[in-house]
């Protein structure tokens, strides 16, 4: 588990804890739970699956995917382990961005 920002040049330069997908892939983990971002994001770096679950409720209108938990995580028994993540709705507030034309 890490509380920090996945490196995005020009966006995360000022964050205190920043890491790269290359660093994630070298951990040797099956799954890495991430915290810090308020949006829900999932990804894969090498053989490592990682996910930000997002905030329990939206804290800003520009942060999609809040109000979820990642509650069903499973791995296969054979190496390399495959991780399956299923998001589950948790929060009560919904926000969706739209553009007015």
Backbone torsions as a table, in degrees:
resi	resn	phi	psi	omega
1	UNK	NA	135.8	178.7
2	UNK	-137.0	137.0	172.7
3	UNK	-106.7	102.1	-178.2
4	UNK	-178.0	-172.5	-174.3
5	UNK	-111.6	133.1	170.8
6	UNK	-68.9	129.2	-172.7
7	UNK	-59.9	124.3	171.4
8	UNK	-132.1	104.9	-177.6
9	UNK	-51.8	132.1	-179.7
10	UNK	86.2	-13.3	-179.6
11	UNK	-115.5	-35.8	-174.9
12	UNK	-110.3	10.3	-177.0
13	UNK	-58.8	-30.4	-178.2
14	UNK	-91.5	-4.3	-179.9
15	UNK	-72.7	147.7	-177.5
16	UNK	-71.3	-41.6	-179.4
17	UNK	-116.5	111.8	-179.1
18	UNK	-128.2	136.7	179.5
19	UNK	-138.7	161.4	-177.3
20	UNK	-109.0	164.9	174.2
21	UNK	-63.7	-32.0	176.8
22	UNK	-62.5	-42.5	177.3
23	UNK	-64.8	-39.5	177.4
24	UNK	-61.0	-46.4	-176.0
25	UNK	-63.4	-26.0	-178.7
26	UNK	-85.4	-1.2	-178.1
27	UNK	-72.1	-26.1	-176.4
28	UNK	78.5	7.2	179.9
29	UNK	-79.9	161.4	169.8
30	UNK	-85.0	-39.8	-175.1
31	UNK	-143.6	139.3	176.1
32	UNK	-125.4	116.7	177.4
33	UNK	-85.2	129.3	-176.9
34	UNK	-117.2	146.7	175.2
35	UNK	-134.8	153.1	174.7
36	UNK	138.6	-48.2	179.5
37	UNK	-81.0	144.4	-178.1
38	UNK	-88.7	-7.7	177.0
39	UNK	-97.8	149.5	177.2
40	UNK	-81.6	127.0	-178.8
41	UNK	-142.4	136.9	175.6
42	UNK	-124.2	150.2	177.8
43	UNK	-162.0	180.0	179.6
44	UNK	-140.3	132.5	177.1
45	UNK	-126.9	108.0	-173.4
46	UNK	63.4	-125.9	177.8
47	UNK	-94.4	6.5	-175.3
48	UNK	-102.3	123.6	172.2
49	UNK	-89.1	135.8	178.2
50	UNK	-133.0	157.5	179.5
51	UNK	-156.6	139.9	164.1
52	UNK	-97.3	127.6	179.7
53	UNK	-82.3	-17.9	-178.0
54	UNK	85.8	173.7	179.9
55	UNK	-74.9	152.1	178.5
56	UNK	-59.4	-32.5	176.2
57	UNK	-135.9	152.8	177.7
58	UNK	-58.9	137.7	177.1
59	UNK	-113.5	-9.5	176.5
60	UNK	-154.6	148.4	-176.6
61	UNK	-69.3	-19.9	-178.2
62	UNK	-93.7	10.8	-178.8
63	UNK	-112.4	94.1	-178.5
64	UNK	-74.4	151.4	171.8
65	UNK	88.8	7.2	176.5
66	UNK	-72.0	165.4	177.0
67	UNK	84.9	24.7	-179.9
68	UNK	-127.6	161.1	169.1
69	UNK	-127.3	157.0	175.2
70	UNK	-107.0	89.3	-168.9
71	UNK	-99.6	-18.0	-176.4
72	UNK	-116.4	95.5	-178.9
73	UNK	-117.1	124.4	180.0
74	UNK	-137.9	152.9	177.8
75	UNK	-126.3	154.4	174.1
76	UNK	-78.1	160.1	-179.2
77	UNK	-78.2	-27.4	-178.1
78	UNK	-84.3	143.7	177.2
79	UNK	-83.6	146.3	-7.4
80	UNK	-72.2	142.7	-177.6
81	UNK	-70.1	138.6	175.9
82	UNK	-103.9	130.0	-178.5
83	UNK	-106.0	132.5	177.8
84	UNK	-115.1	127.2	-177.7
85	UNK	-118.7	129.1	176.5
86	UNK	-118.7	116.2	176.7
87	UNK	-71.3	144.3	175.7
88	UNK	-125.9	135.1	177.9
89	UNK	-64.3	138.3	-177.9
90	UNK	-130.5	-51.4	-175.4
91	UNK	-71.9	164.6	-178.8
92	UNK	-102.5	-19.8	-176.7
93	UNK	-96.7	137.6	178.4
94	UNK	-121.9	138.2	174.2
95	UNK	-133.1	138.1	180.0
96	UNK	-138.0	130.7	-180.0
97	UNK	-80.8	146.2	176.8
98	UNK	-147.1	159.5	178.5
99	UNK	-115.5	141.1	178.1
100	UNK	-96.2	125.6	178.9
101	UNK	-114.4	NA	NA
